[in-house]
Amino acid sequence: MSADAVVMLIVAIVVVWGGLVAAVLKLRGHPDEQRPGEGTGEDR
Protein backbone atom coordinates (compact mmCIF):
# COMPACT_ATOMS: atom_id res chain seq x y z
CA MET A 1 0.00 0.00 0.00
CA SER A 2 1.17 3.49 -0.72
CA ALA A 3 1.77 6.09 1.96
CA ASP A 4 -1.40 7.97 0.94
CA ALA A 5 -3.50 4.83 1.39
CA VAL A 6 -2.02 4.18 4.83
CA VAL A 7 -2.72 7.76 5.93
CA MET A 8 -6.32 7.53 4.73
CA LEU A 9 -6.71 4.18 6.49
CA ILE A 10 -5.45 5.65 9.76
CA VAL A 11 -7.74 8.69 9.41
CA ALA A 12 -10.75 6.44 8.79
CA ILE A 13 -9.93 4.25 11.79
CA VAL A 14 -9.52 7.30 14.05
CA VAL A 15 -12.84 8.76 12.89
CA VAL A 16 -14.78 5.52 13.42
CA TRP A 17 -13.24 4.56 16.77
CA GLY A 18 -13.22 8.18 17.96
CA GLY A 19 -16.93 8.45 17.25
CA LEU A 20 -17.59 5.21 19.10
CA VAL A 21 -15.60 6.35 22.13
CA ALA A 22 -17.32 9.75 22.12
CA ALA A 23 -20.76 8.10 21.98
CA VAL A 24 -19.93 5.74 24.84
CA LEU A 25 -18.60 8.57 27.00
CA LYS A 26 -21.67 10.70 26.28
CA LEU A 27 -24.03 7.86 27.19
CA ARG A 28 -22.09 7.09 30.37
CA GLY A 29 -22.40 10.72 31.44
CA HIS A 30 -26.01 11.19 30.33
CA PRO A 31 -27.81 7.84 30.09
CA ASP A 32 -31.08 7.63 28.21
CA GLU A 33 -34.05 7.91 30.53
CA GLN A 34 -36.94 5.52 30.07
CA ARG A 35 -40.45 6.87 30.06
CA PRO A 36 -42.88 5.38 32.59
CA GLY A 37 -44.20 2.07 31.32
CA GLU A 38 -41.62 1.81 28.53
CA GLY A 39 -39.62 -1.40 28.36
CA THR A 40 -41.46 -3.07 31.23
CA GLY A 41 -43.94 -5.07 29.15
CA GLU A 42 -46.94 -3.22 30.59
CA ASP A 43 -48.26 -2.14 27.18
CA ARG A 44 -48.98 -5.68 26.00
SERO-4910 file (N, C-alpha, C, O; in steps of 0.05 Angstrom, whole numbers):
BEGIN
 pado doro    nc1    nc2    nc3   cac1   cac2   cac3    cc1    cc2    cc3    oc1    oc2    oc3
  Met    A     17    -24      0      0      0      0     18     25      0     39     25     12
  Ser    A      8     45    -13     23     70    -14     20     86     12      3     79     28
  Ala    A     36    105     15     35    122     39      9    137     41     -2    139     63
  Asp    A     -2    146     19    -28    159     19    -50    141     28    -68    149     43
  Ala    A    -49    116     20    -70     97     28    -68     91     58    -89     88     71
  Val    A    -44     89     68    -40     84     97    -51    107    113    -64    103    134
  Val    A    -45    131    104    -54    155    119    -85    156    119    -97    162    139
  Met    A    -97    151     96   -126    151     95   -138    128    112   -159    132    124
  Leu    A   -125    105    113   -134     84    130   -133     92    159   -152     87    174
  Ile    A   -112    104    167   -109    113    195   -130    134    202   -142    134    223
  Val    A   -134    153    184   -155    174    188   -182    161    191   -198    169    209
  Ala    A   -189    142    174   -215    129    176   -218    114    202   -239    115    214
  Ile    A   -197    100    211   -199     85    236   -202    104    259   -218     99    277
  Val    A   -188    126    259   -190    146    281   -218    158    282   -230    162    303
  Val    A   -230    164    259   -257    175    258   -277    155    269   -294    163    285
  Val    A   -276    130    260   -296    110    268   -293    104    298   -313    106    313
  Trp    A   -269     98    307   -265     91    335   -268    116    353   -278    113    376
  Gly    A   -261    139    344   -264    164    359   -294    169    363   -302    178    385
  Gly    A   -310    165    342   -339    169    345   -351    149    364   -369    156    380
  Leu    A   -342    125    363   -352    104    382   -345    111    411   -362    110    428
  Val    A   -320    119    415   -312    127    443   -328    151    452   -336    152    475
  Ala    A   -331    171    435   -346    195    442   -375    188    449   -386    199    469
  Ala    A   -388    170    434   -415    162    440   -417    147    466   -436    152    482
  Val    A   -398    130    472   -399    115    497   -395    134    520   -409    131    540
  Leu    A   -376    152    518   -372    171    540   -396    189    544   -403    195    567
  Lys    A   -409    197    523   -433    214    526   -456    198    539   -470    209    557
  Leu    A   -459    173    531   -481    157    544   -474    150    573   -492    148    589
  Arg    A   -449    147    579   -442    142    607   -447    166    624   -456    163    647
  Gly    A   -443    190    614   -448    214    629   -477    222    630   -487    234    650
  His    A   -492    216    609   -520    224    607   -536    200    596   -543    200    572
  Pro    A   -542    180    612   -556    157    602   -584    164    593   -597    182    603
  Asp    A   -594    149    573   -622    153    564   -641    146    587   -638    126    601
  Glu    A   -661    163    590   -681    158    611   -705    144    598   -714    152    576
  Gln    A   -715    124    612   -739    110    601   -764    125    611   -765    135    634
  Arg    A   -783    126    594   -809    137    601   -824    117    618   -819     93    616
  Pro    A   -842    127    635   -858    108    652   -872     88    634   -886     95    615
  Gly    A   -870     62    641   -884     41    626   -869     31    602   -878     12    589
  Glu    A   -847     44    595   -832     36    571   -812     15    578   -796     18    596
  Gly    A   -812     -7    563   -792    -28    567   -799    -47    590   -783    -64    597
  Thr    A   -822    -44    602   -829    -61    625   -849    -83    616   -855   -101    632
  Gly    A   -859    -82    592   -879   -101    583   -907    -95    591   -925   -112    588
  Glu    A   -912    -72    602   -939    -64    612   -958    -58    589   -983    -60    593
  Asp    A   -948    -51    566   -965    -43    544   -976    -66    527   -989    -62    507
  Arg    A   -970    -90    535   -980   -114    520  -1007   -121    528  -1018   -140    518
***
